Amino acid sequence: QVQLVESGGGLVQAGGSLRLSCACSGRLFSIYVMGWYRQAPGKQRELVATITPGGNINYTDSVKGRFTISRDNAKNTAYLQMNSLKPEDTAVYYCNARRSGGDYWGQGTQVTVSS
């Protein structure tokens, strides 16, 4: 069983930065595709970024050049560095771990960007 715990959310002014962390319990972290998703009030959950075991990275267009996803397999942790934050980035951010036969979610962490 895999458990994911996000941390690092909070309140920040527009233009500021936050770093989200996703700590993963369980074995075989290195074989999971790790992803960050977000859900704003009244909207569907959307993909923010993913990183494969081999390090291939994908971003949604709205965060390209501002957000950076990374992973540390030795620490079983994935990260999302968020710079130049905008009010429209306000959402609950969720960590996801996915592989064949398994799809796991964290409880989410709130990110609020004030204008």
C-alpha positions as CSV (number, residue, x, y, z in Angstrom):
1,Q,0.0,0.0,0.0
2,V,1.3,3.5,-0.9
3,Q,0.6,6.5,1.1
4,L,1.3,10.1,0.0
5,V,1.6,13.1,2.2
6,E,1.8,16.6,0.8
7,S,3.2,19.6,2.5
8,G,4.4,23.1,1.8
9,G,1.2,24.8,0.8
10,G,0.2,28.1,2.3
11,L,-0.7,31.7,1.6
12,V,1.6,33.8,-0.6
13,Q,1.4,37.1,-2.5
14,A,1.3,37.2,-6.3
15,G,4.8,36.8,-7.6
16,G,6.0,34.8,-4.7
17,S,7.1,31.2,-4.5
18,L,6.3,28.0,-2.7
19,R,7.8,24.5,-2.8
20,L,5.4,21.6,-2.3
21,S,6.7,18.2,-1.2
22,C,5.1,14.8,-1.5
23,A,6.5,12.1,0.8
24,C,5.7,8.6,-0.3
25,S,5.6,5.6,2.0
26,G,5.8,2.1,0.7
27,R,8.2,0.4,-1.6
28,L,9.3,1.0,-5.2
29,F,8.9,4.7,-5.3
30,S,11.3,4.9,-8.2
31,I,9.0,3.0,-10.5
32,Y,6.0,5.3,-10.1
33,V,5.1,8.1,-12.4
34,M,4.7,11.0,-10.0
35,G,2.3,13.8,-10.7
36,W,0.9,17.0,-9.3
37,Y,-2.7,18.0,-9.9
38,R,-4.8,20.9,-8.7
39,Q,-8.4,21.6,-8.1
40,A,-9.8,25.2,-7.8
41,P,-13.2,25.8,-6.3
42,G,-16.0,25.0,-8.7
43,K,-13.6,23.5,-11.2
44,Q,-12.4,20.0,-12.2
45,R,-9.1,18.6,-11.0
46,E,-6.5,19.3,-13.6
47,L,-3.0,18.0,-14.3
48,V,-0.2,20.4,-13.4
49,A,3.0,18.3,-14.0
50,T,4.2,14.7,-14.2
51,I,7.7,13.1,-14.0
52,T,8.4,9.6,-15.1
53,P,10.8,7.1,-13.5
54,G,13.2,8.0,-16.3
55,G,12.9,11.7,-15.7
56,N,10.7,12.7,-18.6
57,I,8.6,15.7,-17.6
58,N,5.4,17.2,-18.8
59,Y,3.7,20.5,-17.7
60,T,0.4,22.0,-18.4
61,D,0.8,25.1,-20.6
62,S,-0.3,27.5,-17.9
63,V,2.6,26.7,-15.6
64,K,5.5,26.2,-18.1
65,G,8.4,28.4,-17.2
66,R,7.2,29.0,-13.7
67,F,6.8,25.6,-12.0
68,T,9.4,22.8,-11.8
69,I,8.7,19.2,-10.9
70,S,11.4,16.9,-9.5
71,R,11.9,13.7,-7.6
72,D,14.4,12.3,-5.2
73,N,14.2,8.6,-5.3
74,A,16.6,8.2,-2.3
75,K,14.2,10.2,-0.2
76,N,10.9,8.8,-1.7
77,T,9.8,12.3,-2.3
78,A,8.5,14.4,-5.2
79,Y,8.6,18.2,-5.3
80,L,6.9,21.0,-7.1
81,Q,8.7,24.3,-7.1
82,M,6.3,27.1,-7.9
83,N,7.6,30.5,-8.8
84,S,6.0,33.7,-10.1
85,L,2.7,32.5,-8.6
86,K,-0.5,34.1,-9.8
87,P,-4.0,34.3,-8.1
88,E,-5.2,31.8,-10.7
89,D,-2.8,29.2,-9.2
90,T,-5.0,29.2,-6.1
91,A,-6.2,25.6,-5.6
92,V,-5.8,22.5,-3.6
93,Y,-2.8,20.7,-4.9
94,Y,-2.7,16.9,-4.9
95,C,0.2,14.5,-5.3
96,N,-0.4,11.3,-7.4
97,A,1.7,8.1,-7.8
98,R,0.8,5.9,-10.7
99,R,2.0,2.6,-12.2
100,S,0.4,-0.4,-13.8
101,G,-2.1,-1.7,-11.3
102,G,-1.8,1.2,-8.9
103,D,-3.1,4.8,-8.7
104,Y,-2.6,6.7,-5.4
105,W,-3.5,10.1,-4.2
106,G,-2.5,12.3,-1.3
107,Q,-4.9,14.3,0.8
108,G,-4.1,17.6,-0.8
109,T,-2.5,20.9,0.3
110,Q,-4.0,24.3,-0.1
111,V,-2.2,27.0,-2.0
112,T,-3.7,30.5,-1.9
113,V,-2.2,33.3,-3.9
114,S,-3.3,36.8,-3.0
115,S,-3.3,39.7,-5.5
